[in-house]
Amino acid sequence: NSYSVECNTTPILTSNIKDIDAFYALAETLKQHPNKVIQELKTSNLRGRGGAGFPFWFKLDAVEKEKGNSLQKYIVCNADEGDPGAYSDMYLMEHQPHKVLFGMYLSGLTVGADTGVLYIRGEYPEAIEIVAEAIAKLKEKNLIGGFKFKIIRGQGSYVCGEETALLNSIEGLRPEVRVRPPYPAQYGLFGKPTVLSNVETFANIHWILENGGE
């Protein structure tokens, strides 16, 4: 009854970035093709890493379709990793921050958002410092144009792992779960259309778009 399992051993999230400039250059080739980005992510079946496993492309598509003159939109990364024994988000932020930041930046280009907010667990001071240094490097090299990143340090509320409670916390409100609908894609951060997902989902975006959704 012996059997073999064929595994793909190509590293995706853990592979090293050799050239940051070349890494972010992919965004320049895709920023004029939001529909292509959304289709490739749909084909890949990339999902959120929360309990619902919600398809990521659907969030992008919904926010991209929100139109209006000078309509503010946001990209929010949920890095409030509160589950006991869970450290994958911490690892990615400390060792692969540009994979996370690229995913947020490309999402912003796709939906028309100019601001990315990272809500990072307060017990991760090293991750906060490393991500801040990575953002400073992007500004220094002028790799993200006018896109802005902001880091919010979480204050230890476990409920902020839920996306709408997290949005309330960023706004300075009591971190309570919002009644839905409306969903963040229509009424998110400060009442504006918002793409909200987690560290690991954003970190996968570059590899998928570089290699194709299939």
MIDOSE-1310 file (N, C-alpha, C; in nm, 2 decimals, decimal comma, always signed):
residues 214
nsys	+0,08/-0,12/+0,00/+0,00/+0,00/+0,00/+0,09/+0,13/+0,00; +0,21/+0,11/-0,04/+0,29/+0,23/-0,04/+0,25/+0,32/-0,16; +0,27/+0,45/-0,14/+0,24/+0,55/-0,24/+0,34/+0,66/-0,23; +0,35/+0,74/-0,33/+0,44/+0,86/-0,33/+0,36/+0,98/-0,35
vecn	+0,40/+1,09/-0,29/+0,34/+1,22/-0,31/+0,43/+1,32/-0,38; +0,39/+1,37/-0,49/+0,47/+1,46/-0,56/+0,45/+1,60/-0,50; +0,56/+1,67/-0,46/+0,55/+1,80/-0,39/+0,62/+1,90/-0,48; +0,57/+2,02/-0,48/+0,64/+2,14/-0,54/+0,73/+2,20/-0,43
ttpi	+0,86/+2,19/-0,45/+0,95/+2,23/-0,34/+1,01/+2,37/-0,38; +0,95/+2,44/-0,48/+1,00/+2,57/-0,51/+0,95/+2,67/-0,40; +1,04/+2,74/-0,34/+1,00/+2,83/-0,23/+0,93/+2,95/-0,29; +0,82/+2,99/-0,23/+0,74/+3,10/-0,27/+0,75/+3,21/-0,17
ltsn	+0,70/+3,19/-0,06/+0,71/+3,30/+0,05/+0,84/+3,32/+0,11; +0,93/+3,21/+0,11/+1,05/+3,22/+0,18/+1,17/+3,25/+0,09; +1,15/+3,26/-0,04/+1,26/+3,29/-0,13/+1,32/+3,43/-0,11; +1,45/+3,45/-0,13/+1,51/+3,58/-0,11/+1,49/+3,67/-0,23
ikdi	+1,47/+3,80/-0,20/+1,47/+3,90/-0,30/+1,61/+3,95/-0,33; +1,66/+3,93/-0,45/+1,79/+3,97/-0,48/+1,81/+4,12/-0,52; +1,71/+4,17/-0,58/+1,71/+4,31/-0,63/+1,57/+4,37/-0,61; +1,57/+4,47/-0,52/+1,44/+4,53/-0,48/+1,39/+4,61/-0,60
dafy	+1,47/+4,68/-0,67/+1,43/+4,76/-0,79/+1,36/+4,67/-0,89; +1,42/+4,55/-0,92/+1,37/+4,46/-1,02/+1,24/+4,40/-0,97; +1,23/+4,38/-0,84/+1,11/+4,32/-0,78/+0,99/+4,41/-0,79; +1,01/+4,54/-0,77/+0,90/+4,63/-0,78/+0,87/+4,67/-0,92
alae	+0,96/+4,64/-1,01/+0,94/+4,68/-1,15/+0,82/+4,61/-1,21; +0,79/+4,49/-1,15/+0,67/+4,42/-1,20/+0,54/+4,50/-1,19; +0,54/+4,59/-1,09/+0,42/+4,67/-1,07/+0,40/+4,77/-1,18; +0,51/+4,82/-1,24/+0,51/+4,91/-1,35/+0,45/+4,85/-1,47
tlkq	+0,47/+4,72/-1,49/+0,42/+4,66/-1,61/+0,27/+4,62/-1,60; +0,22/+4,62/-1,47/+0,08/+4,58/-1,45/-0,01/+4,69/-1,41; +0,04/+4,80/-1,38/-0,05/+4,91/-1,32/-0,15/+4,96/-1,42; -0,13/+4,94/-1,55/-0,23/+4,99/-1,65/-0,32/+4,88/-1,68
hpnk	-0,31/+4,76/-1,62/-0,40/+4,65/-1,65/-0,46/+4,58/-1,53; -0,55/+4,66/-1,46/-0,61/+4,61/-1,34/-0,70/+4,48/-1,37; -0,76/+4,48/-1,48/-0,84/+4,36/-1,51/-0,76/+4,23/-1,52; -0,64/+4,25/-1,58/-0,55/+4,13/-1,59/-0,50/+4,08/-1,45
viqe	-0,47/+4,18/-1,37/-0,43/+4,14/-1,23/-0,54/+4,07/-1,16; -0,66/+4,12/-1,17/-0,77/+4,06/-1,10/-0,80/+3,92/-1,16; -0,79/+3,90/-1,29/-0,82/+3,77/-1,35/-0,71/+3,67/-1,31; -0,58/+3,71/-1,31/-0,48/+3,62/-1,27/-0,50/+3,57/-1,12
lkts	-0,53/+3,66/-1,03/-0,56/+3,63/-0,89/-0,68/+3,54/-0,88; -0,78/+3,57/-0,96/-0,90/+3,48/-0,96/-0,86/+3,34/-1,01; -0,78/+3,33/-1,11/-0,74/+3,20/-1,16/-0,66/+3,12/-1,05; -0,58/+3,20/-0,98/-0,49/+3,13/-0,88/-0,57/+3,08/-0,76
nlrg	-0,69/+3,13/-0,74/-0,78/+3,10/-0,62/-0,71/+3,14/-0,49; -0,64/+3,25/-0,50/-0,58/+3,31/-0,38/-0,69/+3,35/-0,28; -0,68/+3,31/-0,16/-0,79/+3,34/-0,06/-0,72/+3,40/+0,07; -0,81/+3,46/+0,15/-0,77/+3,51/+0,28/-0,73/+3,40/+0,37
rgga	-0,66/+3,43/+0,47/-0,61/+3,32/+0,56/-0,69/+3,32/+0,69; -0,81/+3,39/+0,69/-0,90/+3,39/+0,80/-0,99/+3,26/+0,79; -1,08/+3,25/+0,88/-1,17/+3,13/+0,89/-1,25/+3,12/+0,76; -1,29/+3,23/+0,70/-1,38/+3,23/+0,59/-1,31/+3,19/+0,46
gfpf	-1,18/+3,21/+0,45/-1,11/+3,18/+0,32/-1,17/+3,25/+0,20; -1,20/+3,38/+0,22/-1,27/+3,46/+0,12/-1,18/+3,48/+0,00; -1,23/+3,46/-0,13/-1,15/+3,49/-0,25/-1,10/+3,63/-0,25; -0,97/+3,65/-0,27/-0,91/+3,78/-0,26/-0,95/+3,86/-0,39
wfkl	-0,96/+3,80/-0,50/-0,99/+3,87/-0,62/-1,12/+3,95/-0,61; -1,21/+3,89/-0,54/-1,35/+3,95/-0,53/-1,34/+4,08/-0,46; -1,25/+4,09/-0,36/-1,24/+4,21/-0,29/-1,18/+4,32/-0,38; -1,08/+4,28/-0,45/-1,02/+4,38/-0,55/-1,12/+4,42/-0,65
dave	-1,19/+4,33/-0,70/-1,29/+4,36/-0,81/-1,40/+4,46/-0,75; -1,45/+4,43/-0,63/-1,55/+4,51/-0,58/-1,50/+4,66/-0,55; -1,38/+4,67/-0,50/-1,33/+4,80/-0,47/-1,29/+4,88/-0,60; -1,24/+4,81/-0,69/-1,21/+4,87/-0,82/-1,33/+4,93/-0,89
kekg	-1,44/+4,86/-0,87/-1,57/+4,91/-0,94/-1,63/+5,03/-0,87; -1,58/+5,06/-0,74/-1,64/+5,18/-0,67/-1,58/+5,30/-0,74; -1,66/+5,38/-0,81/-1,61/+5,49/-0,89/-1,66/+5,62/-0,82; -1,59/+5,73/-0,86/-1,63/+5,86/-0,81/-1,51/+5,96/-0,82
nslq	-1,54/+6,08/-0,84/-1,44/+6,18/-0,86/-1,36/+6,19/-0,73; -1,23/+6,17/-0,74/-1,14/+6,18/-0,62/-1,18/+6,09/-0,51; -1,24/+5,98/-0,54/-1,28/+5,89/-0,43/-1,16/+5,82/-0,36; -1,15/+5,85/-0,23/-1,04/+5,79/-0,15/-1,07/+5,64/-0,13
kyiv	-0,97/+5,56/-0,15/-0,97/+5,42/-0,12/-0,85/+5,38/-0,04; -0,86/+5,27/+0,03/-0,76/+5,22/+0,12/-0,72/+5,07/+0,10; -0,60/+5,04/+0,13/-0,56/+4,90/+0,14/-0,51/+4,88/+0,28; -0,57/+4,78/+0,35/-0,54/+4,75/+0,49/-0,49/+4,61/+0,51
cnad	-0,38/+4,60/+0,57/-0,32/+4,47/+0,60/-0,34/+4,43/+0,75; -0,41/+4,32/+0,77/-0,43/+4,28/+0,91/-0,31/+4,19/+0,95; -0,23/+4,25/+1,03/-0,11/+4,18/+1,09/-0,12/+4,17/+1,24; -0,24/+4,16/+1,29/-0,27/+4,15/+1,43/-0,28/+4,00/+1,46
egdp	-0,16/+3,93/+1,45/-0,16/+3,79/+1,47/-0,17/+3,75/+1,61; -0,30/+3,72/+1,65/-0,32/+3,70/+1,80/-0,34/+3,55/+1,84; -0,35/+3,46/+1,74/-0,37/+3,32/+1,78/-0,25/+3,26/+1,85; -0,26/+3,19/+1,96/-0,15/+3,13/+2,03/-0,07/+3,04/+1,94
gays	+0,06/+3,06/+1,94/+0,15/+2,98/+1,87/+0,16/+3,01/+1,72; +0,10/+3,12/+1,67/+0,10/+3,15/+1,53/+0,21/+3,26/+1,51; +0,30/+3,23/+1,42/+0,41/+3,32/+1,40/+0,44/+3,34/+1,25; +0,36/+3,30/+1,16/+0,39/+3,31/+1,02/+0,39/+3,46/+0,98
dmyl	+0,29/+3,53/+1,03/+0,29/+3,68/+0,99/+0,42/+3,75/+1,04; +0,46/+3,72/+1,16/+0,58/+3,78/+1,22/+0,70/+3,74/+1,13; +0,71/+3,62/+1,09/+0,82/+3,57/+1,01/+0,82/+3,65/+0,88; +0,71/+3,66/+0,81/+0,71/+3,73/+0,68/+0,74/+3,88/+0,70
mehq	+0,69/+3,94/+0,80/+0,72/+4,09/+0,82/+0,87/+4,11/+0,85; +0,93/+4,02/+0,93/+1,07/+4,03/+0,97/+1,17/+3,99/+0,86; +1,13/+3,89/+0,78/+1,22/+3,84/+0,68/+1,19/+3,87/+0,54; +1,06/+3,89/+0,51/+1,01/+3,92/+0,37/+0,92/+4,04/+0,37
phkv	+0,96/+4,15/+0,43/+0,87/+4,26/+0,43/+0,83/+4,32/+0,29; +0,92/+4,31/+0,20/+0,89/+4,36/+0,07/+0,78/+4,28/-0,01; +0,77/+4,15/+0,02/+0,67/+4,07/-0,04/+0,53/+4,12/+0,01; +0,52/+4,15/+0,14/+0,40/+4,20/+0,19/+0,37/+4,34/+0,14
lfgm	+0,47/+4,43/+0,14/+0,45/+4,57/+0,09/+0,41/+4,57/-0,06; +0,48/+4,49/-0,14/+0,45/+4,48/-0,28/+0,30/+4,45/-0,30; +0,26/+4,34/-0,23/+0,12/+4,30/-0,25/+0,02/+4,41/-0,22; +0,05/+4,49/-0,12/-0,04/+4,60/-0,08/-0,03/+4,71/-0,19
ylsg	+0,09/+4,74/-0,23/+0,11/+4,84/-0,33/+0,04/+4,81/-0,47; +0,06/+4,69/-0,51/+0,00/+4,64/-0,64/-0,15/+4,64/-0,63; -0,20/+4,60/-0,51/-0,34/+4,61/-0,49/-0,40/+4,75/-0,50; -0,32/+4,84/-0,44/-0,35/+4,99/-0,45/-0,36/+5,03/-0,59
ltvg	-0,26/+5,00/-0,67/-0,26/+5,04/-0,81/-0,38/+4,98/-0,89; -0,41/+4,86/-0,85/-0,52/+4,79/-0,92/-0,66/+4,85/-0,89; -0,68/+4,89/-0,77/-0,82/+4,95/-0,74/-0,82/+5,10/-0,73; -0,71/+5,16/-0,74/-0,71/+5,31/-0,74/-0,69/+5,37/-0,60
adtg	-0,62/+5,29/-0,51/-0,60/+5,34/-0,37/-0,46/+5,39/-0,36; -0,44/+5,50/-0,28/-0,31/+5,56/-0,27/-0,25/+5,55/-0,13; -0,32/+5,47/-0,04/-0,27/+5,46/+0,09/-0,28/+5,31/+0,14; -0,18/+5,26/+0,20/-0,18/+5,13/+0,26/-0,15/+5,14/+0,41
vlyi	-0,23/+5,07/+0,49/-0,22/+5,08/+0,64/-0,19/+4,93/+0,69; -0,09/+4,92/+0,76/-0,05/+4,79/+0,83/-0,08/+4,80/+0,98; -0,18/+4,72/+1,02/-0,21/+4,71/+1,16/-0,13/+4,59/+1,22; -0,02/+4,62/+1,29/+0,07/+4,52/+1,33/+0,06/+4,50/+1,48
rgey	+0,06/+4,37/+1,52/+0,05/+4,34/+1,66/+0,16/+4,41/+1,75; +0,11/+4,47/+1,86/+0,20/+4,55/+1,94/+0,32/+4,47/+2,00; +0,30/+4,34/+2,01/+0,40/+4,25/+2,07/+0,51/+4,22/+1,97; +0,50/+4,27/+1,85/+0,60/+4,25/+1,75/+0,68/+4,37/+1,72
peai	+0,76/+4,42/+1,81/+0,84/+4,55/+1,79/+0,94/+4,53/+1,68; +1,00/+4,42/+1,67/+1,10/+4,40/+1,56/+1,04/+4,40/+1,43; +0,92/+4,34/+1,41/+0,85/+4,34/+1,29/+0,81/+4,49/+1,25; +0,77/+4,56/+1,35/+0,73/+4,70/+1,32/+0,85/+4,78/+1,27
eiva	+0,96/+4,76/+1,34/+1,09/+4,83/+1,30/+1,13/+4,79/+1,16; +1,13/+4,66/+1,13/+1,18/+4,61/+1,00/+1,09/+4,66/+0,89; +0,96/+4,66/+0,91/+0,87/+4,70/+0,81/+0,88/+4,85/+0,78; +0,90/+4,93/+0,89/+0,92/+5,07/+0,88/+1,05/+5,10/+0,80
eaia	+1,16/+5,02/+0,82/+1,28/+5,04/+0,75/+1,26/+5,01/+0,60; +1,18/+4,90/+0,57/+1,16/+4,87/+0,43/+1,08/+4,98/+0,36; +0,98/+5,04/+0,43/+0,90/+5,15/+0,37/+0,99/+5,27/+0,34; +1,08/+5,30/+0,44/+1,18/+5,41/+0,42/+1,27/+5,38/+0,30
klke	+1,31/+5,26/+0,28/+1,39/+5,22/+0,16/+1,31/+5,24/+0,03; +1,19/+5,21/+0,03/+1,10/+5,23/-0,09/+1,09/+5,38/-0,13; +1,08/+5,46/-0,02/+1,07/+5,60/-0,05/+1,20/+5,66/-0,10; +1,31/+5,61/-0,04/+1,44/+5,65/-0,07/+1,47/+5,62/-0,22
knli	+1,43/+5,50/-0,26/+1,45/+5,46/-0,40/+1,34/+5,51/-0,50; +1,24/+5,57/-0,44/+1,13/+5,62/-0,52/+1,07/+5,51/-0,61; +1,04/+5,40/-0,54/+0,99/+5,28/-0,61/+0,83/+5,27/-0,61; +0,77/+5,36/-0,53/+0,62/+5,35/-0,51/+0,55/+5,48/-0,54
ggfk	+0,62/+5,57/-0,61/+0,56/+5,69/-0,65/+0,49/+5,77/-0,53; +0,37/+5,80/-0,55/+0,30/+5,88/-0,44/+0,22/+5,79/-0,35; +0,24/+5,66/-0,36/+0,17/+5,57/-0,27/+0,22/+5,58/-0,12; +0,14/+5,58/-0,02/+0,18/+5,61/+0,11/+0,15/+5,48/+0,20
fkii	+0,24/+5,45/+0,29/+0,22/+5,35/+0,39/+0,22/+5,41/+0,53; +0,13/+5,35/+0,61/+0,12/+5,39/+0,75/+0,12/+5,27/+0,84; +0,19/+5,27/+0,95/+0,19/+5,15/+1,04/+0,11/+5,19/+1,16; +0,02/+5,11/+1,20/-0,06/+5,13/+1,33/-0,02/+5,01/+1,42
rgqg	+0,02/+5,05/+1,54/+0,06/+4,95/+1,64/-0,06/+4,90/+1,72; -0,09/+4,78/+1,71/-0,21/+4,72/+1,79/-0,18/+4,73/+1,94; -0,29/+4,74/+2,01/-0,28/+4,75/+2,16/-0,32/+4,63/+2,23; -0,32/+4,51/+2,17/-0,34/+4,39/+2,24/-0,48/+4,34/+2,25
syvc	-0,58/+4,40/+2,17/-0,72/+4,35/+2,17/-0,73/+4,23/+2,08; -0,77/+4,12/+2,13/-0,78/+4,00/+2,05/-0,89/+4,01/+1,94; -0,99/+4,09/+1,97/-1,11/+4,10/+1,88/-1,06/+4,17/+1,75; -0,95/+4,25/+1,76/-0,90/+4,32/+1,64/-0,86/+4,23/+1,53
geet	-0,85/+4,10/+1,56/-0,82/+4,01/+1,45/-0,94/+4,00/+1,35; -1,06/+4,04/+1,39/-1,17/+4,05/+1,31/-1,17/+4,18/+1,23; -1,19/+4,17/+1,10/-1,15/+4,29/+1,01/-1,23/+4,42/+1,05; -1,36/+4,41/+1,08/-1,43/+4,53/+1,10/-1,39/+4,59/+1,24
alln	-1,36/+4,51/+1,34/-1,32/+4,56/+1,46/-1,18/+4,63/+1,45; -1,10/+4,57/+1,36/-0,97/+4,63/+1,33/-0,98/+4,77/+1,27; -1,08/+4,78/+1,18/-1,10/+4,91/+1,11/-1,15/+5,01/+1,22; -1,23/+4,97/+1,31/-1,27/+5,06/+1,42/-1,15/+5,11/+1,50
sieg	-1,06/+5,01/+1,53/-0,95/+5,05/+1,61/-0,86/+5,15/+1,54; -0,84/+5,13/+1,41/-0,76/+5,23/+1,33/-0,82/+5,37/+1,34; -0,95/+5,37/+1,34/-1,02/+5,50/+1,34/-1,03/+5,56/+1,48; -0,97/+5,49/+1,58/-0,97/+5,54/+1,72/-1,10/+5,51/+1,79
lrpe	-1,18/+5,42/+1,74/-1,31/+5,38/+1,80/-1,29/+5,26/+1,89; -1,39/+5,23/+1,96/-1,39/+5,10/+2,04/-1,38/+4,98/+1,94; -1,29/+4,89/+1,96/-1,28/+4,78/+1,86/-1,39/+4,68/+1,88; -1,50/+4,71/+1,82/-1,61/+4,62/+1,82/-1,65/+4,58/+1,67
vrvr	-1,70/+4,46/+1,66/-1,74/+4,40/+1,53/-1,85/+4,49/+1,47; -1,84/+4,53/+1,35/-1,95/+4,60/+1,28/-2,06/+4,51/+1,23; -2,18/+4,56/+1,22/-2,28/+4,49/+1,15/-2,26/+4,50/+1,00; -2,27/+4,38/+0,93/-2,26/+4,38/+0,79/-2,38/+4,32/+0,72
ppyp	-2,42/+4,37/+0,60/-2,36/+4,48/+0,53/-2,38/+4,61/+0,59; -2,31/+4,72/+0,55/-2,22/+4,72/+0,43/-2,09/+4,65/+0,47; -2,02/+4,61/+0,36/-1,89/+4,54/+0,37/-1,78/+4,64/+0,35; -1,66/+4,61/+0,40/-1,55/+4,70/+0,38/-1,52/+4,74/+0,24
aqyg	-1,55/+4,66/+0,14/-1,53/+4,70/+0,00/-1,61/+4,82/-0,04; -1,73/+4,84/+0,03/-1,81/+4,96/+0,00/-1,79/+5,07/+0,11; -1,79/+5,02/+0,24/-1,78/+5,11/+0,35/-1,68/+5,06/+0,45; -1,55/+5,09/+0,43/-1,45/+5,04/+0,51/-1,38/+5,14/+0,60
lfgk	-1,25/+5,16/+0,58/-1,18/+5,26/+0,67/-1,23/+5,40/+0,64; -1,27/+5,46/+0,75/-1,33/+5,60/+0,74/-1,44/+5,61/+0,64; -1,51/+5,50/+0,63/-1,63/+5,50/+0,54/-1,60/+5,49/+0,39; -1,47/+5,46/+0,36/-1,43/+5,46/+0,22/-1,41/+5,31/+0,17
ptvl	-1,42/+5,29/+0,04/-1,39/+5,15/-0,01/-1,25/+5,10/+0,03; -1,25/+4,98/+0,08/-1,13/+4,93/+0,14/-1,10/+4,78/+0,11; -0,98/+4,75/+0,06/-0,94/+4,61/+0,04/-0,87/+4,57/+0,17; -0,92/+4,48/+0,25/-0,86/+4,44/+0,37/-0,83/+4,29/+0,37
snve	-0,71/+4,26/+0,38/-0,67/+4,12/+0,39/-0,55/+4,10/+0,48; -0,49/+3,98/+0,48/-0,38/+3,96/+0,58/-0,24/+3,95/+0,52; -0,15/+3,93/+0,61/-0,01/+3,93/+0,57/+0,02/+3,83/+0,46; -0,01/+3,71/+0,49/+0,02/+3,60/+0,40/-0,04/+3,61/+0,26
tfan	-0,16/+3,66/+0,25/-0,23/+3,68/+0,13/-0,16/+3,78/+0,04; -0,13/+3,89/+0,10/-0,06/+4,00/+0,03/+0,08/+3,95/-0,02; +0,15/+3,87/+0,07/+0,28/+3,83/+0,04/+0,29/+3,73/-0,08; +0,18/+3,67/-0,12/+0,17/+3,57/-0,23/+0,15/+3,64/-0,37
ihwi	+0,11/+3,77/-0,37/+0,07/+3,83/-0,49/+0,18/+3,84/-0,59; +0,30/+3,88/-0,55/+0,41/+3,90/-0,65/+0,44/+3,77/-0,72; +0,45/+3,66/-0,65/+0,48/+3,53/-0,71/+0,38/+3,49/-0,81; +0,25/+3,51/-0,77/+0,14/+3,47/-0,86/+0,14/+3,55/-0,99
leng	+0,16/+3,68/-0,98/+0,16/+3,76/-1,10/+0,28/+3,74/-1,18; +0,39/+3,71/-1,12/+0,52/+3,69/-1,20/+0,51/+3,55/-1,27; +0,44/+3,46/-1,21/+0,44/+3,32/-1,27/+0,31/+3,28/-1,34; +0,21/+3,36/-1,32/+0,08/+3,34/-1,38/-0,02/+3,27/-1,28
ge	-0,15/+3,30/-1,29/-0,24/+3,24/-1,20/-0,26/+3,09/-1,20; -0,23/+3,03/-1,32/-0,24/+2,88/-1,33/-0,14/+2,81/-1,24
